[in-house]
Amino acid sequence: MEALLDTSILSWNIRGAQNSNGKRQLKDMIRKHRPSFLATLETHVPYARLSTFSTNIGYTPEHIIEANGHSGGIWLLKHTAAATTTSITDYNQYSITFTISLGGANTTCTCVYASPNPTLRTAFWNYLSNLNHAIIGQSMRRFTCKARSQFRRWSQPPPEPP
């Protein structure tokens, strides 16, 4: 697992990828934290419209979930210098689950953009719970998730939803 200690994920709700203020803040956070992966949430626009932006900041797409109109959108991007291998394990409109591997080490992560519709959240929590049980056989390992300037370390999967 030591091989993945320098691997980091920055997850950012950009609230519209064409938002110049959001893009400026994202660039600042990338400069500060230098994440291996970037999960951009609530993009509101097709990736093709802003693909040059991600290329210019040094990231390539690993998996894109396009926005539905002006709702949602998740872009999972990988830094061009990252030496890891990535495989998409599962995805839906609200999440991307992927496995990061380097050498013999691997870890599985899920980037989530929860539905703004509260009536859909119960079904989504059930989906995540089932996904968690499927992955747990691989033994969820510690990974670092950088969100804004706070660091959170998970040594086990998050608790089951009520």
C-alpha positions as CSV (number, residue, x, y, z in Angstrom):
1,M,0.0,0.0,0.0
2,E,3.0,2.3,0.5
3,A,3.2,2.7,-3.3
4,L,-0.1,4.7,-3.2
5,L,0.8,7.0,-0.3
6,D,1.5,9.9,-2.7
7,T,-1.7,9.4,-4.6
8,S,-4.4,12.0,-3.8
9,I,-7.8,12.9,-5.0
10,L,-9.3,16.4,-5.0
11,S,-13.1,16.5,-5.3
12,W,-14.6,19.9,-6.1
13,N,-18.2,21.0,-6.6
14,I,-17.5,23.6,-9.2
15,R,-21.2,24.6,-9.6
16,G,-20.8,25.0,-13.3
17,A,-17.5,24.4,-15.1
18,Q,-17.9,27.5,-17.3
19,N,-17.9,29.6,-14.1
20,S,-14.7,31.6,-14.3
21,N,-14.5,32.1,-10.5
22,G,-14.8,28.3,-10.0
23,K,-12.1,27.6,-12.6
24,R,-9.8,30.1,-10.9
25,Q,-10.4,28.6,-7.5
26,L,-9.8,25.1,-8.9
27,K,-6.5,26.1,-10.5
28,D,-5.4,27.6,-7.1
29,M,-6.3,24.4,-5.3
30,I,-4.5,22.3,-7.9
31,R,-1.4,24.4,-7.5
32,K,-1.6,24.1,-3.7
33,H,-2.4,20.4,-3.4
34,R,-1.1,18.9,-6.7
35,P,-3.7,16.0,-6.7
36,S,-3.1,12.9,-8.8
37,F,-6.9,12.8,-9.5
38,L,-9.5,15.5,-9.9
39,A,-13.2,14.8,-9.5
40,T,-15.1,17.8,-10.7
41,L,-18.7,17.7,-9.7
42,E,-21.8,19.6,-10.8
43,T,-20.2,20.6,-14.1
44,H,-23.5,21.6,-15.8
45,V,-21.9,21.5,-19.3
46,P,-20.6,18.9,-21.8
47,Y,-17.0,17.9,-21.3
48,A,-16.2,18.6,-24.9
49,R,-16.9,22.3,-24.3
50,L,-14.1,22.6,-21.7
51,S,-11.7,19.7,-22.6
52,T,-8.9,22.2,-23.4
53,F,-9.2,23.6,-19.9
54,S,-8.5,20.2,-18.3
55,T,-5.6,19.6,-20.8
56,N,-4.1,23.1,-20.1
57,I,-4.1,22.3,-16.3
58,G,-2.4,18.9,-17.0
59,Y,-5.3,16.4,-16.6
60,T,-6.8,13.9,-19.0
61,P,-10.3,12.3,-18.6
62,E,-10.6,8.9,-17.0
63,H,-14.4,8.8,-17.0
64,I,-17.0,11.5,-17.8
65,I,-20.6,11.5,-16.7
66,E,-22.2,14.3,-18.7
67,A,-24.6,16.7,-17.0
68,N,-28.3,16.3,-17.6
69,G,-29.2,19.7,-18.8
70,H,-27.9,22.0,-16.1
71,S,-28.1,19.3,-13.5
72,G,-25.2,17.2,-12.3
73,G,-22.1,16.1,-14.3
74,I,-19.0,14.4,-12.9
75,W,-15.6,14.5,-14.5
76,L,-12.9,12.1,-13.2
77,L,-9.6,13.4,-14.4
78,K,-6.1,12.1,-13.9
79,H,-2.9,14.1,-13.8
80,T,-0.8,13.4,-16.9
81,A,2.3,12.7,-14.7
82,A,0.5,10.1,-12.5
83,A,2.1,6.7,-12.8
84,T,-1.0,4.8,-11.5
85,T,-3.3,2.6,-13.5
86,T,-7.0,3.3,-13.2
87,S,-9.9,1.1,-13.9
88,I,-13.6,2.1,-13.7
89,T,-15.4,-0.4,-11.4
90,D,-18.9,1.1,-11.6
91,Y,-20.7,4.3,-12.4
92,N,-24.2,5.8,-12.6
93,Q,-25.6,9.3,-12.9
94,Y,-24.4,10.3,-9.4
95,S,-21.1,8.5,-8.8
96,I,-18.0,7.0,-10.3
97,T,-16.2,4.1,-8.5
98,F,-12.7,3.4,-9.7
99,T,-9.7,1.3,-8.6
100,I,-6.2,2.9,-8.5
101,S,-3.3,0.6,-8.9
102,L,0.5,1.0,-8.7
103,G,2.8,-2.0,-8.5
104,G,1.0,-4.6,-6.3
105,A,-1.0,-2.0,-4.4
106,N,-4.5,-0.9,-5.2
107,T,-7.4,0.9,-3.6
108,T,-11.0,1.6,-4.6
109,C,-12.6,5.0,-4.4
110,T,-16.1,6.4,-5.1
111,C,-16.7,10.0,-6.1
112,V,-20.3,11.0,-5.3
113,Y,-22.5,13.8,-6.4
114,A,-25.7,13.3,-4.5
115,S,-29.0,13.9,-6.2
116,P,-30.5,17.3,-5.4
117,N,-33.9,15.4,-5.4
118,P,-34.4,14.1,-1.9
119,T,-36.8,11.4,-3.1
120,L,-34.0,9.8,-5.1
121,R,-31.5,9.7,-2.2
122,T,-32.8,6.6,-0.5
123,A,-32.4,4.5,-3.6
124,F,-28.9,6.0,-4.1
125,W,-27.9,5.1,-0.5
126,N,-29.1,1.6,-1.1
127,Y,-27.0,1.5,-4.3
128,L,-23.9,2.7,-2.4
129,S,-24.5,0.2,0.4
130,N,-24.7,-2.7,-2.1
131,L,-21.6,-1.3,-3.9
132,N,-19.8,-1.1,-0.6
133,H,-20.6,-4.8,0.2
134,A,-19.3,-5.8,-3.2
135,I,-16.1,-3.9,-2.8
136,I,-15.5,-4.8,0.9
137,G,-14.3,-8.2,-0.2
138,Q,-11.3,-6.4,-1.7
139,S,-10.8,-4.8,1.7
140,M,-11.2,-1.0,1.5
141,R,-7.8,0.5,2.2
142,R,-6.9,3.9,3.5
143,F,-6.8,6.7,1.0
144,T,-6.4,10.4,1.2
145,C,-9.1,12.7,0.0
146,K,-8.3,16.3,-0.2
147,A,-11.3,18.6,0.0
148,R,-10.6,22.3,0.0
149,S,-7.8,22.7,2.6
150,Q,-9.1,19.9,4.9
151,F,-7.6,16.4,4.9
152,R,-9.7,13.4,5.8
153,R,-8.3,9.9,6.2
154,W,-10.5,6.9,6.0
155,S,-9.2,3.7,7.6
156,Q,-12.5,1.8,6.9
157,P,-15.5,2.3,4.8
158,P,-18.0,5.0,5.8
159,P,-20.8,3.8,8.2
160,E,-24.0,2.4,6.8
161,P,-26.6,5.0,6.1
162,P,-29.7,5.0,8.5
